[in-house]
């Protein structure tokens, strides 16, 4: 399983012979100017919630690649209205896709499209297959529901957690979230893109280290192997 960081909360995951794209927000991100969205591969596009900084480029990439949108019912219905087919899910539901098992899990946040359309409930995903298990938290506060993940899913190898504070949990709460899901390896996201979510990277990584955990902060365009 290879994970490429495209900035903010946008990730590409190559697994089981398929390319997944998570929360595509690239062209609106001033820190991701080096990324050409025309070169991003996608067979499936996973969207955690409807805010613009998580779906800005979804329609463009879906129409170029033919990727199917995966998200909650409201998100998928919205994009189907724009000619992008998808598969709608909701919290607690699980679907077996060609790339593996995907479960929709709780996130505490808000969700509305930039044009004011209802985006349904925000959520996260747990993805697992023979290559590993990854928790994609989406935008969320720390919640006790995270403790359900180890009870209902395989052991999490890596968790992708927001750490920027202000609109989501910060890195101290994210470290607790890692405990809740039983995972010692975290990829941080949703930080530094805007002034309100700038973090002290050294302090964040040191905090995780004191808790015997690893916080990875990959450069934009960098690929990690799980």
Residue pairs with C-beta under 8 A, 6 or more apart in sequence:
1 13
1 14
1 15
1 129
1 131
1 132
1 134
1 225
1 226
2 13
2 14
2 15
2 223
2 224
2 225
2 226
3 11
3 12
3 13
3 134
3 158
3 187
3 223
3 224
3 225
3 226
4 11
4 12
4 13
4 14
4 221
4 222
4 223
4 224
5 11
5 187
5 189
5 218
5 219
5 220
5 221
5 222
5 223
5 224
6 12
6 24
6 26
6 32
6 35
6 40
6 220
6 221
7 25
7 26
7 29
7 31
7 32
7 35
7 193
7 220
8 23
8 25
8 29
8 31
8 32
8 53
8 189
8 190
8 193
9 22
9 23
9 25
9 48
9 53
9 54
9 138
9 139
9 160
9 162
9 189
9 190
10 21
10 22
10 23
10 24
10 25
10 26
10 29
10 32
11 21
11 22
11 23
11 136
11 160
11 187
11 189
12 19
12 20
12 21
12 22
12 40
12 41
12 42
13 19
13 20
13 21
13 22
13 127
13 134
14 20
14 41
15 99
15 100
15 127
15 129
15 131
15 132
16 98
16 99
16 100
16 129
16 130
16 131
17 98
17 99
18 43
18 44
18 98
18 99
19 41
19 42
19 43
19 44
20 42
20 43
20 44
20 45
20 46
20 99
20 127
21 40
21 41
21 42
21 44
21 45
21 46
21 61
21 67
22 45
22 46
22 47
22 48
22 136
22 160
23 46
23 47
23 48
23 54
23 55
23 138
24 37
24 40
24 42
24 45
24 47
24 54
24 55
24 56
24 57
24 58
24 61
25 52
25 53
25 54
25 55
25 56
25 57
26 32
26 35
26 37
26 40
26 56
26 57
27 37
27 56
27 57
28 52
28 53
28 56
28 57
29 53
29 193
30 193
31 192
31 193
31 220
32 220
34 220
34 221
35 220
35 221
37 57
37 60
37 61
38 64
40 61
41 65
42 61
42 62
42 65
42 67
43 65
43 67
43 68
43 99
44 67
44 68
44 69
44 70
44 97
44 99
45 58
45 61
45 62
45 67
45 68
45 69
45 70
46 70
46 71
46 102
46 125
46 136
47 54
47 55
47 58
47 69
47 70
47 71
47 75
48 54
48 71
48 107
48 122
48 123
48 124
48 125
48 136
48 137
48 138
48 139
49 75
49 107
49 109
49 110
49 111
49 119
49 122
49 123
49 138
49 139
50 74
50 75
50 78
50 111
50 112
50 113
50 117
50 118
50 119
50 120
51 110
51 111
51 112
51 114
51 119
51 139
52 113
52 114
53 193
54 138
54 139
55 75
55 113
58 69
58 79
58 84
59 79
59 82
59 84
61 67
62 68
62 69
62 79
62 84
63 83
63 84
68 84
68 85
68 86
68 87
69 75
69 76
69 79
69 80
69 84
69 85
69 86
69 87
70 76
70 86
70 87
70 89
70 97
70 102
71 79
71 86
71 88
71 89
71 123
72 88
72 89
72 90
72 91
72 104
72 111
72 119
72 120
72 121
72 123
73 88
73 89
73 90
73 120
74 88
74 111
74 117
74 118
74 119
74 120
75 86
75 88
75 119
75 120
76 86
76 87
76 88
77 88
78 113
78 117
78 119
79 86
80 86
87 95
87 97
89 95
89 102
89 104
89 123
90 104
90 120
90 121
90 123
91 104
91 105
91 106
91 121
91 123
92 103
92 104
92 105
93 103
93 104
94 101
94 102
94 103
94 104
95 101
95 102
96 102
99 127
99 129
100 127
100 128
100 129
100 130
100 131
101 127
101 128
101 129
102 125
102 126
102 127
103 125
103 126
103 127
103 152
103 153
104 123
104 124
104 125
105 123
105 124
105 125
105 126
105 135
105 145
105 148
105 149
106 123
106 124
106 140
106 143
106 145
106 146
106 148
107 122
107 123
107 124
107 137
107 138
107 139
107 140
107 143
108 122
108 140
108 141
108 143
109 122
109 138
109 139
109 140
109 141
109 167
109 168
110 122
111 118
111 119
111 120
111 121
111 122
112 118
112 119
113 119
122 138
122 139
122 140
123 138
124 135
124 136
124 137
124 138
124 140
125 135
125 136
125 138
126 133
126 134
126 135
126 136
126 149
126 153
126 156
127 133
127 134
127 136
128 134
128 153
128 154
131 226
132 157
132 158
132 226
133 153
133 154
133 155
133 156
133 157
134 156
134 157
134 158
134 159
134 160
134 226
135 149
135 153
135 156
135 158
135 159
135 160
135 161
135 181
135 183
136 160
137 159
137 160
137 161
137 162
137 177
138 162
139 162
139 167
139 168
139 190
140 162
140 168
140 169
141 168
141 169
141 173
142 169
142 173
142 174
142 176
142 177
142 180
144 180
146 177
146 180
146 181
147 180
147 181
149 156
149 180
149 181
149 182
150 156
150 181
150 182
155 182
155 183
156 181
156 182
156 183
157 183
157 185
157 226
158 183
158 185
158 186
158 187
158 226
159 177
159 178
159 181
159 183
159 185
159 186
159 187
160 186
160 187
160 189
161 169
161 174
161 177
161 178
161 186
161 187
161 188
161 189
162 168
162 169
162 174
162 188
162 189
162 190
162 191
163 169
163 170
163 171
163 174
163 188
163 189
163 190
163 191
163 199
163 204
163 215
164 170
164 190
164 191
164 192
164 193
164 196
164 197
164 198
164 199
165 171
165 197
165 199
166 196
166 197
167 190
167 196
167 197
168 190
168 197
169 177
170 199
171 188
171 199
171 203
171 204
171 207
171 208
171 215
172 207
174 186
174 188
175 186
175 207
175 208
175 211
175 213
175 215
178 184
178 186
178 208
178 211
178 213
179 211
184 212
184 213
184 214
185 213
185 214
185 216
186 208
186 213
186 214
186 215
186 216
187 216
187 217
187 218
187 224
188 204
188 215
188 216
188 217
190 197
191 197
191 198
191 199
192 198
192 199
201 217
204 215
204 217
205 215
205 217
207 215
208 214
208 215
209 215
216 224
218 224
